[in-house]
C-alpha cells in the first residue's frame, strides 16, 4: 500500500467514527421529542374530549329535567337561569324545575306566573304580568291603566293578560277602558271597542260624535258606528253629510 492509499484509509476511518458518535445523540434527541409530543398531545386531546362530553351533557340536560340539576355550575347553559330550591328566578327566566320560584314583578303582590307552552311542556318561563303576557288567572296580571282590576282572558289559545284598550279581549264592559269621546266603555263580541267609525256598537252612545254632521251627533246603525259619508247606513237625513238618507237606509249624494 502506498502513502496516498494510507492517507485515504485513515480519512475514511475518521468519518466513520464521527458518524458512529453522532447516531446515539440523534436517537436520544428524537426520543425526547416524541415523548414531549405524546405528553402534551394527550393533554390537549383529553381536554377537548372533556369539553365535548360536557357539551353533550348540557344538550341532554336541556331536555331532561332529572339531569339538569346534577350539572356542575361551570356548565350551566347560558340564559337557562337554572335555580335551586332557594333561588328566585327573574322575569323570562326558565322555571320548569321550580315553578314557584319566580320573583314578584312590579305592581303584583304574588310571584310571577310560570307559563309552560302547550306545545312543549318544558318550555317554561316566568311572566311579568303585563298586557300580552301569559296568565292562568286574573291575579297573574297587573291592573292596566284606566281599569280598577286586572283581566286574564282566553282568545283561542293560551290565556293572556289584557290591556282594556280597543281590540283587547273582554268578558264584560268593565274590562275595557273608556275611550276618548265616550262616557262609558264598550265591550262587544268579546272585544273592547273604540267608538270610532267602523267599531262595533249596540246603541248610539257606544259611538263617538261625528262633528261634521249637522247637527253633530253619533250614529250607530247595523251594529257599527257610522261616519255619514256616501254609502254609510243611516236612519234619517241628518245622519248623512249630504242630508239625504235614501229609502234603502244608506246615505246618498256625492259626499
trRosetta pair geometry for C-beta under 8 A, 3 or more apart (Angstrom, degrees):
i j d omega theta_ij theta_ji phi_ij phi_ji
1 5 4.7 -118 -168 87 92 131
1 6 5.8 111 134 -59 117 84
1 9 7.9 -11 -172 -10 145 141
2 5 5.3 97 56 10 69 102
2 6 7.3 -127 104 -7 38 91
3 6 5.6 -55 -154 32 35 114
3 7 6.7 34 153 -19 67 103
4 7 5.8 -55 -153 34 35 110
4 8 6.5 33 152 -18 67 104
5 8 5.7 -53 -148 35 35 111
5 9 6.3 35 155 -19 67 106
6 9 5.9 -56 -149 36 30 110
6 10 6.3 30 154 -19 64 107
7 10 5.8 -56 -148 36 30 112
7 11 6.4 31 154 -20 65 106
8 11 5.8 -57 -151 34 31 111
8 12 6.5 30 154 -18 66 105
9 12 5.9 -55 -150 35 32 110
9 13 6.5 34 153 -22 65 105
10 13 5.8 -54 -152 32 32 113
10 14 6.8 34 152 -22 64 103
11 14 5.8 -54 -156 30 35 112
11 15 6.8 32 151 -17 66 103
12 15 5.8 -54 -152 34 36 110
12 16 6.4 33 153 -17 68 105
13 16 5.8 -56 -150 38 32 110
13 17 6.3 33 153 -21 65 106
14 17 5.7 -56 -150 35 31 111
14 18 6.5 32 152 -20 65 104
15 18 5.7 -54 -151 34 33 111
15 19 6.4 31 153 -17 66 105
16 19 5.8 -54 -148 37 34 110
16 20 6.3 33 154 -19 66 106
17 20 5.7 -54 -148 37 31 111
17 21 6.4 28 154 -17 64 106
18 21 5.8 -60 -151 38 31 108
18 22 6.3 29 154 -22 67 109
19 22 5.7 -57 -144 34 32 111
19 23 6.6 44 157 -36 64 100
20 23 6.1 -42 -151 14 31 117
21 24 7.3 -56 -170 27 36 101
21 25 7.6 26 146 -9 64 112
22 25 5.8 -67 -161 40 43 112
22 26 6.1 37 151 -19 78 109
23 26 6.0 -59 -147 38 30 108
23 27 6.3 32 157 -22 66 108
24 27 5.6 -57 -148 36 32 114
24 28 6.4 31 157 -20 67 105
25 28 6.0 -55 -150 34 30 109
25 29 6.4 29 154 -17 64 108
26 29 5.7 -56 -147 38 32 112
26 30 6.2 33 156 -20 66 107
27 30 5.9 -56 -149 36 28 111
27 31 6.4 30 154 -21 64 107
28 31 5.7 -55 -150 34 31 113
28 32 6.5 30 154 -19 65 104
29 32 5.9 -55 -150 34 30 110
29 33 6.4 30 153 -19 64 107
30 33 5.7 -57 -150 36 31 113
30 34 6.4 31 154 -19 66 106
31 34 5.9 -57 -152 35 30 110
31 35 6.5 30 153 -20 65 106
32 35 5.7 -56 -151 35 32 112
32 36 6.5 33 153 -20 66 104
33 36 5.8 -54 -151 34 32 111
33 37 6.5 29 154 -16 65 106
34 37 5.8 -56 -149 37 32 110
34 38 6.3 32 155 -20 67 107
35 38 5.8 -55 -146 36 30 111
35 39 6.2 30 156 -21 65 108
36 39 5.9 -57 -147 35 28 110
36 40 6.2 6 167 2 66 110
37 40 6.6 -66 -139 49 24 94
37 41 5.4 24 165 -20 64 122
38 41 5.9 -59 -133 43 19 111
38 42 6.2 24 162 -24 59 109
39 42 6.1 -62 -158 30 21 109
39 43 6.9 15 151 -12 60 105
40 43 5.6 -51 -149 36 39 111
40 44 6.3 43 152 -23 68 104
41 44 5.6 -53 -147 34 33 114
41 45 6.3 20 161 -8 67 107
42 45 6.3 -59 -143 44 28 100
42 46 5.8 30 158 -23 64 114
43 46 5.6 -59 -142 39 26 113
43 47 6.3 28 160 -22 64 105
44 47 6.2 -58 -153 32 25 106
44 48 6.7 18 153 -13 61 108
45 48 5.6 -55 -149 39 36 111
45 49 6.3 38 153 -21 68 104
46 49 5.7 -54 -148 35 32 110
46 50 6.4 34 153 -22 65 104
47 50 5.6 -52 -151 33 33 113
47 51 6.6 30 153 -16 65 103
48 51 5.8 -53 -148 38 34 108
48 52 6.3 36 152 -21 66 105
49 52 5.5 -53 -147 36 33 113
49 53 6.3 36 153 -21 66 103
50 53 5.7 -53 -150 34 31 111
50 54 6.5 31 151 -19 64 105
51 54 5.5 -53 -148 36 35 113
51 55 6.4 37 152 -22 66 103
52 55 5.6 -52 -150 33 33 112
52 56 6.5 34 152 -19 65 103
53 56 5.7 -53 -151 34 33 111
53 57 6.4 36 150 -22 64 105
54 57 5.5 -54 -151 34 34 114
54 58 6.5 35 151 -20 66 102
54 75 5.0 -130 -176 -113 114 145
55 58 5.7 -51 -150 33 34 111
55 59 6.5 35 152 -19 65 103
56 59 5.7 -53 -150 35 33 112
56 60 6.4 31 153 -16 65 105
57 60 5.8 -56 -150 38 31 109
57 61 6.2 34 151 -26 65 108
57 67 7.4 -147 -171 165 80 126
57 71 6.5 147 137 -110 115 101
57 75 6.9 38 85 136 116 151
58 61 5.4 -55 -147 33 32 115
58 62 6.8 41 155 -29 64 96
58 71 6.8 75 -94 -127 68 146
58 75 5.6 -129 -70 162 112 105
58 77 5.3 135 -171 -68 115 96
59 62 6.0 -46 -158 18 32 113
59 63 7.8 -2 154 8 58 102
60 63 6.5 -82 -167 50 37 91
60 64 5.3 -2 155 7 79 129
60 67 5.9 -23 119 92 101 164
61 64 5.7 -76 -121 55 32 92
61 67 4.7 -126 -104 106 74 105
61 68 4.1 118 -175 -90 101 69
61 71 5.5 -1 -97 -49 163 131
61 77 7.3 -172 85 -23 115 117
62 68 7.4 99 -72 -88 26 115
62 77 6.2 47 -77 -32 104 164
62 80 7.4 -122 -107 -104 86 130
63 122 6.8 125 -135 82 51 165
64 67 4.0 36 104 18 121 114
64 68 6.5 166 87 -29 68 82
65 68 6.0 -42 -142 18 34 116
65 96 6.2 -117 -107 128 118 122
65 97 6.1 167 -157 -86 100 86
65 122 6.7 -146 -57 -121 107 118
66 69 7.7 -65 -173 28 29 98
66 70 7.9 11 145 -6 59 116
67 70 5.9 -75 -165 39 45 110
67 71 7.2 60 147 -45 76 90
68 71 6.0 -37 -162 -3 41 114
68 80 7.9 -147 -155 166 127 146
68 82 6.2 -156 163 -122 112 131
68 97 6.7 -130 85 -60 130 136
69 82 7.4 177 -95 -177 55 122
69 84 7.7 103 -140 -105 103 71
69 97 6.5 140 -60 -143 107 152
71 75 5.4 -112 177 82 112 102
71 76 6.5 138 107 -84 128 58
71 82 7.7 29 55 112 120 179
72 75 5.3 66 68 18 85 100
73 76 5.9 -17 -158 -26 47 111
76 80 6.2 -139 171 54 86 120
76 82 5.3 -133 -145 28 114 124
77 80 4.2 78 75 -27 97 128
77 82 7.6 98 40 -29 81 114
79 94 7.8 88 135 -22 65 114
80 94 5.0 -40 -172 23 58 146
81 89 5.6 99 146 -145 124 90
81 90 6.5 -120 -133 36 146 88
81 93 3.5 -100 111 -150 164 100
81 94 5.1 155 58 29 93 79
81 95 7.9 -22 100 -59 118 63
82 94 6.9 -15 -74 76 51 118
82 97 7.2 36 -149 26 76 142
83 87 3.9 -152 -157 86 92 114
83 88 7.3 -126 -137 80 142 9
83 89 4.9 -98 -33 -70 149 96
83 93 7.4 62 -35 151 120 134
83 95 7.5 1 24 -114 128 63
83 97 7.0 -178 59 76 77 112
83 98 5.0 -86 83 37 114 144
83 101 5.2 -174 114 121 151 155
84 87 4.9 87 46 -3 70 113
84 98 7.8 74 131 -54 12 149
85 98 6.8 -179 -111 -109 41 128
85 101 7.7 -152 -159 -81 31 131
87 98 7.6 111 66 66 83 170
87 101 6.4 39 85 -174 59 138
88 101 5.9 -165 -124 173 37 83
88 102 7.4 44 -167 174 75 14
88 103 4.8 68 172 -78 119 85
89 93 3.9 -157 176 95 92 138
89 94 7.3 -114 -155 67 133 40
89 95 5.0 158 97 -89 166 96
89 98 6.5 157 -29 84 129 112
89 101 4.8 83 -4 110 102 97
89 102 5.2 -51 70 -98 101 50
89 103 6.6 -143 73 -20 46 77
89 126 5.3 165 112 -37 107 139
90 93 4.5 111 57 -34 64 122
90 103 5.9 6 -112 2 41 129
90 126 6.7 178 109 61 31 143
91 102 7.6 68 -88 -164 50 102
91 103 6.8 -73 -41 52 70 109
91 105 6.1 71 -78 -96 121 106
91 112 6.2 157 -99 -81 77 170
91 126 5.3 -121 -122 105 37 107
91 127 7.2 -4 -144 156 87 11
91 128 4.8 41 -145 -80 137 86
92 125 5.6 -9 -147 -175 39 118
92 126 6.4 -57 0 63 19 81
92 128 7.8 0 -38 -45 81 97
93 102 7.3 171 59 -115 107 77
93 125 6.8 150 71 -149 28 69
93 126 5.1 16 49 15 80 118
94 124 6.5 86 -163 77 62 74
94 125 6.4 -42 -98 -95 43 66
95 98 5.9 -88 -159 76 71 65
95 99 5.4 96 144 -107 106 46
95 101 6.4 -171 -138 60 100 89
95 102 5.6 -16 -103 -63 152 95
95 114 4.0 -118 106 -131 139 118
95 124 5.0 -101 68 127 73 107
95 125 6.5 120 14 -129 97 15
95 126 5.1 101 -34 -53 137 83
96 99 7.3 -1 -146 -64 18 84
96 114 7.9 168 -76 173 30 125
96 116 6.9 90 -105 -103 82 112
96 122 5.1 21 -118 -154 154 64
96 123 7.9 31 -68 -23 120 5
96 124 4.1 139 -73 34 71 127
98 101 3.8 13 136 3 120 129
99 102 7.5 -20 -179 -18 42 102
99 114 3.8 -150 -148 60 78 155
99 116 8.0 -50 -104 -39 122 112
99 124 6.8 -69 -96 172 91 146
100 111 6.4 89 -170 79 55 162
100 114 7.5 -81 -52 -9 30 134
101 111 7.5 -168 140 -157 6 146
102 111 4.7 121 75 171 83 100
102 112 3.8 -101 144 60 132 91
102 113 7.2 -42 56 46 163 12
102 114 5.4 -169 -33 -64 128 87
102 126 3.7 156 -125 -124 116 118
102 127 7.7 8 -162 32 158 55
103 111 6.7 -176 125 -137 9 78
103 112 6.2 27 67 -2 54 112
103 126 7.0 69 27 173 72 155
104 108 5.8 -151 -173 90 78 96
104 109 7.1 -12 -159 -167 126 16
104 110 6.4 -171 -120 115 98 13
104 111 5.5 -75 -77 -91 67 43
104 112 7.0 175 -116 -31 24 72
105 108 4.8 54 63 21 84 123
105 112 5.1 78 -27 -79 104 105
105 127 7.9 -64 -36 112 145 55
105 128 5.0 132 -127 -158 151 57
105 129 5.0 -176 65 17 146 118
105 130 8.0 -121 160 -32 151 81
105 142 7.4 -93 106 -59 121 111
106 142 7.8 13 101 -98 68 138
107 129 7.0 -162 85 100 98 133
107 142 4.2 41 114 -132 127 119
107 143 7.1 -133 174 31 115 75
108 112 7.0 109 72 -84 160 63
108 129 5.0 157 -59 -28 133 173
108 139 7.9 103 -151 168 99 70
108 140 7.9 2 -131 -161 137 30
108 142 6.0 -92 -60 -83 85 79
110 139 6.2 36 27 151 141 114
110 140 8.0 -73 80 -96 118 49
112 126 4.5 75 95 -175 133 95
112 127 5.3 -176 176 64 106 56
112 128 6.6 -26 -127 -95 130 22
112 129 6.4 -123 -124 -33 83 98
112 140 7.7 72 -163 -155 48 83
113 126 7.5 141 77 -152 39 53
113 127 4.7 -13 65 42 89 119
113 129 7.2 121 8 -77 99 78
113 133 7.9 139 54 140 114 112
113 134 6.8 -129 103 102 128 78
113 135 5.7 133 16 -126 168 53
113 136 5.6 177 -144 4 133 98
113 140 4.0 21 -43 -144 133 125
114 124 5.5 27 169 175 96 112
114 125 7.4 173 -153 83 61 19
114 126 5.8 -33 -98 -91 68 61
114 127 7.6 -167 -88 1 18 85
115 124 6.5 176 89 -147 39 64
115 125 6.0 -22 61 60 88 70
115 126 7.9 136 16 -116 77 12
115 127 5.2 61 -11 -41 117 119
115 133 7.8 -165 -20 172 147 82
115 134 3.9 81 -112 86 156 135
115 135 7.8 -51 -80 -58 118 20
115 136 7.8 -171 -95 -44 79 92
115 158 7.3 86 -161 171 121 147
116 120 7.9 -123 178 98 81 57
116 121 5.3 30 161 -157 129 54
116 122 7.3 16 -148 -63 110 8
116 123 6.5 122 -156 74 62 56
116 124 4.1 -25 -90 -91 81 94
117 120 4.7 24 78 51 122 75
117 121 7.2 -127 70 -79 66 25
117 123 4.2 1 14 76 121 116
117 124 7.6 -131 1 -71 70 49
117 158 7.9 -92 -132 -51 49 151
118 121 7.9 16 -137 -78 23 68
118 157 7.8 -151 18 -173 140 80
118 158 6.2 -167 -20 -67 116 107
119 123 7.6 -3 76 34 79 135
120 123 4.1 60 92 -3 113 114
121 124 7.7 7 165 -51 47 102
127 133 4.3 131 -170 173 110 120
127 134 5.4 -132 -89 57 147 74
127 135 6.9 -143 107 -75 160 60
127 140 6.9 38 81 172 131 110
128 133 5.3 -156 50 -75 76 157
128 142 8.0 -29 135 -18 77 119
129 133 5.9 -46 -31 70 8 145
129 135 7.4 74 -122 -90 59 109
129 140 6.0 -153 -110 154 87 56
129 141 5.1 158 -166 -131 78 31
129 142 4.6 102 130 -28 108 83
129 150 7.8 -47 -177 -138 101 145
129 161 6.1 107 -174 -71 43 160
130 133 5.2 92 56 -11 63 119
130 141 7.9 161 -56 -149 3 75
130 142 6.0 1 -91 23 48 124
130 161 6.4 154 107 84 23 144
131 141 7.6 60 -80 -157 50 115
131 142 8.0 -82 -33 58 65 96
131 144 6.0 45 -55 -91 119 120
131 160 7.8 61 -171 151 52 98
131 161 5.1 -125 -108 112 36 95
131 162 5.9 8 -130 170 96 15
131 163 3.7 30 -121 -66 160 86
131 168 7.3 -59 -151 -116 127 127
132 160 6.1 -17 -150 -179 21 124
132 161 6.6 -33 27 66 30 87
132 163 7.7 17 -31 -42 81 105
133 141 7.4 165 69 -109 102 81
133 160 6.7 152 80 -153 28 79
133 161 5.1 14 57 20 79 119
134 158 5.3 -14 -131 133 114 127
134 159 6.7 95 -161 81 69 62
134 160 5.8 -56 -102 -100 45 67
134 161 7.7 -31 20 -8 1 82
135 138 7.6 64 156 -92 141 16
135 140 3.8 160 -143 86 95 128
135 141 5.2 -32 -89 -50 153 97
135 152 4.0 -108 101 -129 141 123
135 159 5.2 -79 72 116 76 105
135 160 6.3 109 15 -142 92 18
135 161 5.1 100 -30 -55 131 79
136 140 5.6 106 35 -33 69 151
136 152 7.4 -10 69 172 20 154
136 159 6.7 123 -103 62 24 133
137 140 5.6 114 60 -9 59 102
137 152 5.9 132 158 58 16 157
138 141 6.3 -71 -169 34 44 105
138 149 7.2 -14 -178 166 130 101
138 150 5.2 139 179 88 81 98
138 151 6.8 -26 -128 -115 91 20
138 152 4.8 -147 -89 14 44 108
139 150 7.1 124 -99 60 24 140
140 150 7.9 -171 64 137 46 147
140 152 6.0 66 53 -85 101 145
140 161 7.0 -130 104 -71 87 107
141 150 3.9 160 90 180 98 126
141 151 6.5 -69 92 58 157 37
141 152 5.1 -179 -14 -65 129 92
141 161 3.5 155 -118 -120 119 112
141 162 7.4 17 -163 27 161 56
142 150 6.1 164 101 -104 16 119
142 161 7.1 52 31 -170 67 148
143 147 5.9 -144 -175 88 83 95
143 148 7.0 -20 -162 -176 132 18
143 149 6.1 -99 -120 -163 104 9
143 150 4.9 -95 -83 -61 57 76
144 147 5.0 54 64 23 85 117
144 150 7.3 115 -9 -118 73 59
144 151 7.4 -33 2 21 117 101
144 162 7.3 -76 -25 109 141 59
144 163 5.0 135 -122 -155 152 48
144 164 4.8 -174 78 11 142 115
144 165 7.8 -124 167 -26 150 84
144 177 7.1 -93 113 -57 120 119
145 177 7.6 28 102 -106 64 141
146 164 5.8 -167 86 102 111 140
146 177 3.5 32 127 -128 141 116
146 178 7.0 -151 -173 32 112 69
147 150 7.5 125 107 -83 132 27
147 151 7.1 -70 177 -20 169 108
147 164 4.8 -169 -48 -67 125 161
147 174 7.5 106 -143 162 94 72
147 175 7.3 10 -125 -154 136 33
147 177 6.1 -89 -51 -78 84 81
148 174 7.8 -49 44 -179 97 111
149 174 7.3 42 35 138 119 112
150 161 6.9 -46 -174 -142 105 101
151 161 6.9 112 80 -161 62 56
151 162 4.0 -47 97 53 116 112
151 164 6.5 132 11 -64 141 84
151 168 7.5 88 91 153 144 123
151 169 7.5 -177 145 87 123 80
151 170 6.9 -37 -158 -111 151 63
151 171 7.7 -179 -148 11 107 96
151 175 4.8 96 -106 -149 142 101
152 159 5.3 46 168 161 93 121
152 160 7.3 -171 -149 94 65 20
152 161 5.8 -35 -97 -94 73 56
152 162 7.2 -171 -89 0 22 89
153 159 6.3 -176 99 -147 18 86
153 160 7.0 -30 64 60 64 65
153 162 5.5 24 18 -37 111 130
153 169 3.9 -150 96 110 145 127
153 170 7.0 -95 -63 -75 160 16
153 171 6.4 -174 -105 -38 118 98
153 175 7.7 68 -50 -169 133 149
153 190 7.8 162 -179 -174 142 101
154 157 7.4 -171 -164 62 77 36
154 158 7.5 -107 -125 161 78 17
154 159 4.7 -54 -77 -88 68 80
154 169 7.7 -145 70 161 28 163
155 159 7.9 120 3 -119 71 42
155 160 6.6 -33 11 28 115 109
155 169 5.0 -131 -79 -65 108 145
160 169 7.7 107 66 24 94 129
162 168 4.4 114 -169 -179 102 115
162 169 5.3 -119 -96 55 136 77
162 170 7.0 170 153 -73 163 62
162 175 6.8 25 93 174 144 107
163 168 4.9 -145 52 -84 76 144
163 177 7.7 -44 136 -11 74 124
164 168 5.6 -46 -30 70 10 156
164 170 7.5 77 -120 -86 56 111
164 175 6.2 -151 -109 154 83 54
164 176 5.2 150 -164 -138 74 30
164 177 4.1 95 131 -28 111 89
164 185 7.7 -53 -175 -138 99 143
164 192 6.1 115 -175 -80 39 161
165 168 5.2 98 54 -18 57 119
165 176 7.9 144 -67 -151 7 75
165 177 5.9 -7 -83 31 52 124
165 192 6.3 149 109 90 20 145
166 179 6.7 40 -50 -85 106 138
166 191 7.8 47 -170 155 53 95
166 192 5.3 -128 -106 109 33 93
166 193 6.0 23 -124 -166 91 17
166 194 3.9 -1 -90 -60 148 91
166 199 7.3 -76 -139 -116 126 125
167 191 6.1 -19 -140 -170 24 114
167 192 6.6 -34 31 62 29 88
168 175 7.7 -143 114 141 111 98
168 176 7.0 161 69 -109 109 78
168 191 7.0 145 74 -153 33 67
168 192 4.8 16 55 16 84 123
169 175 7.8 -47 116 142 54 140
169 190 5.9 -11 -151 159 79 90
169 191 6.3 -48 -105 -99 42 62
169 192 7.8 -17 32 -10 4 86
170 173 7.6 64 158 -95 139 15
170 175 3.6 162 -140 87 94 127
170 176 5.2 -29 -87 -50 155 94
170 187 4.0 -111 104 -130 141 123
170 190 6.2 177 61 -166 60 43
170 191 6.4 121 21 -128 93 11
170 192 5.2 101 -26 -56 132 79
171 175 5.7 99 35 -29 65 152
171 187 7.5 -15 65 171 16 153
171 190 7.0 9 -91 -128 46 80
172 175 5.4 112 59 -11 64 101
172 187 6.1 115 137 52 16 159
173 176 6.3 -70 -171 33 44 105
173 184 7.1 -9 177 161 131 104
173 185 5.3 139 175 87 80 97
173 186 6.9 -27 -133 -116 90 20
173 187 4.8 -147 -94 15 42 108
174 185 6.9 119 -103 57 26 140
175 185 7.9 -172 63 135 43 146
175 187 5.9 65 55 -87 99 144
175 192 7.0 -128 106 -71 85 105
176 185 3.9 160 89 177 96 124
176 186 6.3 -73 97 59 157 37
176 187 5.0 -176 -16 -65 128 89
176 192 3.6 155 -118 -120 115 108
176 193 7.3 11 -158 28 160 57
177 185 6.2 159 96 -107 12 121
177 192 7.1 42 29 -164 67 148
178 182 5.8 -147 -169 90 81 102
178 183 7.2 -22 -157 179 129 16
178 184 6.2 -94 -113 -162 106 14
178 185 4.8 -95 -77 -63 60 77
179 182 5.0 55 64 21 79 121
179 185 7.4 105 -8 -118 75 63
179 186 7.6 -45 12 21 115 100
179 193 7.7 -98 -5 108 142 56
179 194 5.2 149 -133 -153 169 53
179 195 5.3 -174 76 15 131 117
179 208 7.7 -78 109 -67 114 111
180 208 7.7 29 105 -110 67 128
181 195 5.9 -173 91 107 108 138
181 208 3.7 23 134 -128 141 105
181 209 6.5 -144 -167 23 104 76
182 185 7.3 108 115 -88 136 28
182 186 6.9 -97 -157 -20 161 108
182 195 4.6 -161 -59 -61 122 162
182 205 7.4 101 -148 163 85 72
182 206 7.4 7 -127 -154 125 31
182 208 6.4 -77 -55 -81 80 74
183 205 6.9 -55 45 -173 100 112
184 205 6.9 42 33 139 113 116
185 192 7.0 -47 -176 -141 105 100
186 192 6.9 110 82 -161 64 57
186 193 4.1 -51 101 56 117 109
186 195 6.3 136 8 -64 142 85
186 199 7.5 87 95 149 146 126
186 200 7.6 179 148 87 122 81
186 201 6.9 -39 -156 -111 148 65
186 202 7.9 177 -149 15 105 94
186 206 4.8 98 -109 -147 139 96
187 190 7.3 10 175 -121 96 17
187 191 7.2 167 -154 80 64 23
187 192 5.8 -36 -99 -94 71 56
187 193 7.2 -175 -92 2 20 89
188 191 6.7 -32 72 62 60 73
188 193 5.3 24 22 -36 107 132
188 200 3.8 -148 96 112 144 127
188 201 6.9 -103 -53 -77 159 17
188 202 6.3 180 -102 -34 118 100
188 206 7.5 62 -44 -164 130 147
189 200 6.0 -109 15 -151 112 176
191 200 7.5 98 71 26 102 135
193 199 4.4 117 -170 179 103 116
193 200 5.2 -119 -96 56 137 80
193 201 7.0 175 149 -73 162 62
193 206 6.8 23 93 178 143 106
194 199 4.9 -146 52 -85 77 145
194 208 7.8 -32 134 -24 77 120
195 199 5.7 -45 -31 67 9 155
195 201 7.5 78 -120 -87 56 111
195 206 6.2 -154 -109 155 82 52
195 207 5.3 151 -164 -137 74 29
195 208 4.3 103 133 -35 106 84
195 218 7.9 -51 -175 -133 99 135
195 225 6.3 101 -176 -67 41 159
196 199 5.2 100 54 -20 59 119
196 207 7.9 152 -61 -150 4 74
196 208 5.8 4 -89 17 48 129
196 225 6.4 161 110 82 22 146
197 207 7.8 57 -81 -154 47 113
197 210 7.5 60 -64 -88 108 117
197 224 7.9 55 -172 154 52 96
197 225 5.1 -125 -109 109 35 97
197 226 6.2 22 -131 -173 93 13
197 227 4.3 12 -110 -58 150 92
198 224 6.0 -18 -147 -175 24 120
198 225 6.5 -35 26 63 29 87
199 206 7.6 -144 111 143 111 98
199 207 7.1 163 67 -109 108 77
199 224 6.7 149 75 -152 31 74
199 225 4.9 18 52 14 83 120
200 206 7.8 -54 115 148 55 140
200 223 6.1 -24 -146 162 76 87
200 224 6.2 -51 -104 -99 39 67
201 204 7.7 64 161 -94 138 15
201 206 3.6 160 -140 90 93 128
201 207 5.2 -24 -90 -50 155 94
201 220 4.0 -110 110 -133 140 122
201 223 6.5 163 58 -176 62 37
201 224 6.3 115 20 -133 93 16
201 225 5.2 98 -24 -54 134 78
202 206 5.8 99 36 -29 63 153
202 220 7.3 -8 67 166 15 148
202 223 7.4 6 -90 -130 49 68
203 206 5.4 113 60 -11 64 102
203 220 6.0 102 135 62 15 158
204 207 6.3 -70 -170 34 44 104
204 217 7.8 -22 -174 165 125 98
204 218 5.1 131 178 92 81 105
204 219 7.0 -30 -130 -117 89 20
204 220 4.9 -150 -93 16 42 109
205 218 7.0 117 -98 67 25 151
206 218 8.0 169 63 154 46 144
206 220 5.8 70 55 -91 100 146
206 225 7.1 -134 105 -68 86 104
207 218 3.9 153 89 -173 98 117
207 219 6.4 -71 97 59 159 36
207 220 4.9 -175 -15 -65 128 91
207 225 3.6 152 -119 -117 117 111
207 226 7.5 1 -152 26 161 56
208 218 6.2 165 92 -106 18 111
208 225 7.0 51 28 -166 71 151
209 216 5.3 57 166 156 113 101
209 217 6.0 -67 -138 -143 89 17
209 218 4.9 -78 -88 -53 49 81
210 213 4.7 70 95 -7 104 110
210 216 6.4 -159 87 -151 48 75
210 217 7.0 -12 44 72 80 39
210 218 6.6 123 -4 -105 79 42
210 219 6.6 -22 6 8 129 99
210 226 7.7 -59 -34 100 148 64
210 227 6.0 145 -119 -149 143 47
210 228 5.7 165 118 -2 159 122
211 216 4.7 -7 -124 -119 45 130
212 216 7.6 94 28 -104 23 86
212 227 7.9 17 53 178 126 82
212 228 6.8 -167 88 65 101 133
212 241 6.0 -13 131 -104 111 109
213 216 5.5 120 67 -115 82 39
213 217 5.8 -79 93 37 136 70
213 219 7.5 133 -64 -28 162 117
213 228 5.0 165 -83 -54 106 168
213 238 6.6 85 176 165 108 75
213 239 7.0 -25 -136 -143 138 27
213 240 7.8 115 -122 68 99 9
213 241 6.7 -101 -97 -83 62 62
214 238 6.7 -113 87 -146 56 89
214 243 7.4 -35 63 -75 108 107
215 238 6.9 3 27 -170 62 131
217 238 7.3 46 34 133 129 113
217 239 8.0 -74 81 -101 112 63
218 225 7.0 -55 -170 -140 96 102
219 225 6.8 111 80 -162 63 58
219 226 4.1 -53 100 57 118 106
219 227 7.9 -99 53 -2 123 10
219 228 6.4 127 8 -61 151 87
219 232 7.6 80 104 148 144 127
219 233 7.8 177 150 89 118 78
219 234 7.0 -35 -160 -114 144 64
219 235 7.7 -177 -148 13 101 96
219 239 4.9 105 -111 -146 139 102
220 223 7.7 4 176 -131 90 10
220 224 7.3 -177 -150 91 65 20
220 225 5.8 -36 -98 -94 71 58
220 226 7.2 -180 -93 3 20 89
221 224 7.2 -31 71 61 54 65
221 226 5.4 9 29 -29 104 134
221 232 7.7 108 55 159 129 83
221 233 3.6 -153 110 112 130 119
221 234 6.4 -105 -41 -74 167 16
221 235 6.1 -170 -98 -36 121 94
221 239 7.4 68 -35 -174 137 151
221 249 7.5 -179 -180 173 137 107
222 233 4.7 159 2 -41 119 172
224 233 7.7 108 63 28 93 127
226 232 4.4 120 -161 177 109 122
226 233 5.6 -126 -86 58 140 75
226 234 7.0 -170 139 -76 165 63
226 239 6.8 32 94 177 140 107
227 232 5.5 -150 51 -80 72 155
227 241 8.0 -13 133 -32 81 114
228 232 5.7 -82 -68 67 9 148
228 234 7.1 74 -121 -90 64 113
228 239 5.8 -156 -108 155 92 53
228 240 5.0 165 -166 -126 82 30
228 241 4.7 116 128 -33 106 77
228 251 6.1 115 -172 -80 46 155
229 232 5.3 95 54 -17 59 118
229 240 7.9 147 -72 -148 5 74
229 241 6.0 12 -95 9 49 127
229 251 6.4 158 108 78 22 149
229 255 6.4 -118 -138 133 66 67
230 242 7.0 58 -78 -21 79 132
230 251 5.5 -127 -114 103 30 102
230 252 6.9 16 -130 -168 83 18
230 253 6.1 -131 -91 78 97 68
230 254 6.6 -28 -67 -164 141 15
230 255 6.1 152 -40 81 94 37
231 250 5.6 -16 -151 179 30 125
231 251 6.4 -35 23 58 24 88
232 239 7.8 -137 109 142 111 99
232 240 7.1 167 66 -107 105 81
232 250 6.6 152 77 -154 28 77
232 251 5.0 21 53 8 80 121
233 249 5.8 -2 -149 147 80 95
233 250 5.9 -53 -100 -100 43 67
233 251 7.9 -29 19 -15 2 82
234 237 7.6 65 156 -95 139 16
234 239 3.7 161 -142 90 96 128
234 240 5.1 -31 -88 -48 157 97
234 245 3.9 -128 107 -121 132 115
234 249 6.3 -178 59 -175 60 53
234 250 6.4 107 17 -142 91 19
234 251 5.1 97 -24 -61 133 78
235 239 5.8 97 36 -26 64 153
235 245 6.9 -29 75 -171 14 161
235 249 7.2 6 -90 -140 47 88
236 239 5.4 111 60 -10 65 102
236 245 5.7 153 140 14 11 155
237 240 6.3 -71 -169 36 44 103
237 243 4.9 32 166 -177 104 62
237 244 6.0 -2 -135 -92 92 23
237 245 4.9 -131 -84 5 42 96
238 243 6.7 6 -90 -123 44 75
239 245 5.8 52 53 -79 103 130
239 251 7.0 -131 106 -77 86 104
240 243 6.0 -160 82 -56 92 14
240 244 5.8 -78 89 53 148 44
240 245 5.3 176 -13 -68 126 75
240 251 3.6 154 -118 -125 119 109
240 252 7.2 28 -173 35 164 53
240 253 6.8 135 152 25 129 126
240 255 7.6 125 164 78 88 108
241 251 7.1 55 28 -171 72 146
241 253 7.4 -138 85 86 77 140
241 255 4.2 -115 101 123 117 132
242 251 6.1 130 31 179 109 100
242 252 6.1 -110 88 87 148 59
242 253 2.7 171 -141 36 159 162
242 254 7.0 126 -97 36 129 48
242 255 4.6 169 -63 38 87 109
243 253 7.7 73 45 -43 55 153
244 251 6.8 99 81 -162 66 64
244 252 4.4 -63 113 62 114 100
244 253 4.9 129 43 -37 122 108
245 249 7.1 -2 175 -137 100 31
245 250 7.5 172 -156 90 67 16
245 251 6.1 -45 -104 -97 61 56
245 252 7.3 159 -120 7 12 87
246 249 7.1 -53 80 18 76 21
246 250 5.6 -10 45 63 111 66
246 251 7.3 127 1 -154 89 7
246 252 4.5 99 -50 -42 106 113
251 255 7.9 -74 152 80 126 81
